Amino acid sequence: MDDRTFRNAMGRFATGVTVITTKTNDDDIHGMTANAFMSVSLDPKLVTISIDHRANMLEKINESEQFSVNILTYEQKEVSMHFAGQKEMEEEVKFEFVQGVPIIGGSLASVVCDVHTSYEVGDHTLFIGEVKDIIMNDGEPLTFYSGKYGKNKID
Ligand code: FAD
C-alpha cells in the first residue's frame, strides 16, 4: 500500500486539534500542533500522544518528562497553524503555567501530565501521560478532517 492511501484514509477520522507544550530544564518552552491524542485510562487517569521521530518535540519531552495537551477552540486556529509551522502568528505567543508546565490560556481544556511511560512504535513515539491537573474553558472546538480545519457548532 502506498503512503498516500494510508494518509488519506487516516485523514477521514475527524478529530479535534491540540497543541502540546513542554518546558525543558533550561527554561526552553516548546509547542507543537498534534491531533494524535486520546484518553487511555480513568483509574489511573492516563492519556496518550504520538510524536514523529523527526519532530523537535520528541527530545524536549524526553528531557522534561512533562507535557500539557491544550485542546483548541475554533478561535485558536491561528495558534494551531503557528505551532504546526504553517503560518507565523502576528502577536507573541503567551504561555500560562500550571505546576510549572506551560499551557495555552483560553483552550477548551489543558491537560497537564507527567510522562508515565513511552513506547517507540515505528517512526513515532507514544507518550503515556499521567494527568496531574486540568484547566477548562468554554468555547467551540477547532476540528480537523481530510487535511482541513473546520468548526463544530455546538447547539
Ligand atoms: P518546530 O517545527 O520546531 O516548531 C513548530 C512551530 O512552533 C514553529 O513555527 C516554532 O517557531 C513554533 N514554536 C515552538 N515553540 C515556540 C515557543 N516557545 N514560542 C513561539 N513559537 C514556538 N505531528 C506529530 O508528530 N504528531 C501529531 O499528532 C501531529 N498532528 C498534527 C495535526 C495537525 C492538524 C497538524 C497541522 C500537524 C500535526 N503534526 C503532528 C505535525 C506537526 O505539528 C509539525 O510537523 C510540527 O512542525 C513539528 O513540530 P516540531 O516539534 O518539530 O516543532
Boltz pocket constraint, residues with backbone or C-beta under 6 A from the ligand:
constraints:
  - pocket:
      binder: B
      contacts: [[A, 17], [A, 29], [A, 30], [A, 31], [A, 32], [A, 33], [A, 34], [A, 35], [A, 36], [A, 37], [A, 50], [A, 51], [A, 52], [A, 54], [A, 55], [A, 56], [A, 57], [A, 58], [A, 80], [A, 81], [A, 82], [A, 83], [A, 84], [A, 85], [A, 86], [A, 93], [A, 144]]
      max_distance: 6.0
